[in-house]
Amino acid sequence: MEDGAFDDGIASGDPGPAGGDARAPQAPLKGRGAASRVTGRFEKSVARGEDDGWGSVYADAFDAAGEPLAPLRTIVAEERARSIVSRNQSPDVGFSQSINPYRGCEHGCVYCFARPSHAYLDLSPGLDFETRLFAKTNAAERLREELAKPGYVPSTFALGINTDAYQPIERRYRITREVLEVLAETKHPVEIVTKSALVERDLDLLAPMAREGLVAVHFSITTLDNRLASRMEPRATAPHGKLRAMRALHEAGVPVGVLAAPVVPMVTDHELERILEAAREHGARSAGYVLLRLPHELKQVWREWLQLHYPDRAAHVMSLVRQMRGGKDYDSAFGSRMRGEGPFAQLLRQRFRKAHARFGFARMPDPDASKFVAPRKPSPQHELF
């Protein structure tokens, strides 16, 4: 594994090593979604800060061990993946295989359901998830090997479903583009979910694939409020930028859809109809929504964010969340984990159905898997004829 660190220009304090200072954060970190290094569920030790009575004048300048805080940087580790295709049998996700070129996501979306996956790396699902990233530099090579297997049966890939395939470091690494080049070459179907306008860069690949019915792109829009977006998803494309990218893809012939995700009670739920209307005006053909999900350590990341940004309504928000989750912060049961249960969840479903019909959304056709052409395995003698 090779480490490549680059300074992202953010000068906010770094709250110490993975595991972090367990004191409640006093203020948001500029340009970041999480406010602290929430402890991962597999960590064996935890650092805790204690007030020694000398006042708080240095509270933001030193960590729990008394060491000066370093500038918060984005660090990318390049790794050689053993495999690149992930498979699942979940009945409520709509796909059976996915490709994730990166682990961790610099977008820093505070609500991201993938944050707890960083705990498997002994890293924090809080700040580490958005500052300590992993780039699978051999993704295209591994994908080609997978598609060349004699028994491979094509079905649509979900690209970037766990962490965004078009997050900021894709500009530098271009792994997603390399994966798309393999999929275009082999005429393999793919669906993309993203919060980034960077997907426009690859229109030269996406437009020809769309003409053969091989691709669809879904934009995840949580809010149309730029100020709120900058707090909830600080390094994702701003809402108006997502809509412009949606229109650009639509005009180029690429089927586009919108996901109002996640819907947060008392924070973004009032925007549901407006998001669908704006997306339809910018070319979206299909629409869906997902309720806020808070698995594992994400509960603490989210609670910290609520206390920092909405202290007056934090308790009410969490009360509604629990009402939709059977009295818990989260219920992972298939069927209800995406939509919730109870009166508030039922109201959301009714609102979505009415808006979906009013704005003329329809189900997007599945990408075509019948045109797949398996790649040739590389030969040590190359091509003789």
Stockholm file with secondary structure:
# STOCKHOLM 1.0

chainA/1-385         MEDGAFDDGIASGDPGPAGGDARAPQAPLKGRGAASRVTGRFEKSVARGEDDGWGSVYADAFDAAGEPLAPLRTIVAEERARSIVSRNQSPDVGFSQSINPYRGCEHGCVYCFARPSHAYLDLSPGLDFETRLFAKTNAAERLREELAKPGYVPSTFALGINTDAYQPIERRYRITREVLEVLAETKHPVEIVTKSALVERDLDLLAPMAREGLVAVHFSITTLDNRLASRMEPRATAPHGKLRAMRALHEAGVPVGVLAAPVVPMVTDHELERILEAAREHGARSAGYVLLRLPHELKQVWREWLQLHYPDRAAHVMSLVRQMRGGKDYDSAFGSRMRGEGPFAQLLRQRFRKAHARFGFARMPDPDASKFVAPRKPSPQHELF
#=GR chainA/1-385 SS CEEEEECCSCCCBCCCSTTCBCSCCSSCCTTCSCSSCCCCTTCSCCBCCCCCSSCSTTTTTBCTTSCBCCBCCEEEEEECCSCCEEECCCTTSSCSEEECSEESCTTCCTTCTTGGGGGGGTCCTTHHHHHEEEEETTHHHHHHHHHTSTTCCCCCEEETSSSCTTSTTHHHHCHHHHHHHHHHHHTCCEEEEESCGGGGGGHHHHHHHHHTTCEEEEEEECCSCHHHHHHHSTTSCCHHHHHHHHHHHHHTTCCEEEEEEEECTTTTGGGHHHHHHHHHHTTCCEEEEEECCCCTTHHHHHHHHHHHHCTTTHHHHHHHHHHHTTTSSCCCCTTTTTTCCSHHHHHHHHHHHHHHHHTTCCCCCCCCCTTCCCCCCCCTTCCCC
#=GC SS_cons         CEEEEECCSCCCBCCCSTTCBCSCCSSCCTTCSCSSCCCCTTCSCCBCCCCCSSCSTTTTTBCTTSCBCCBCCEEEEEECCSCCEEECCCTTSSCSEEECSEESCTTCCTTCTTGGGGGGGTCCTTHHHHHEEEEETTHHHHHHHHHTSTTCCCCCEEETSSSCTTSTTHHHHCHHHHHHHHHHHHTCCEEEEESCGGGGGGHHHHHHHHHTTCEEEEEEECCSCHHHHHHHSTTSCCHHHHHHHHHHHHHTTCCEEEEEEEECTTTTGGGHHHHHHHHHHTTCCEEEEEECCCCTTHHHHHHHHHHHHCTTTHHHHHHHHHHHTTTSSCCCCTTTTTTCCSHHHHHHHHHHHHHHHHTTCCCCCCCCCTTCCCCCCCCTTCCCC
//
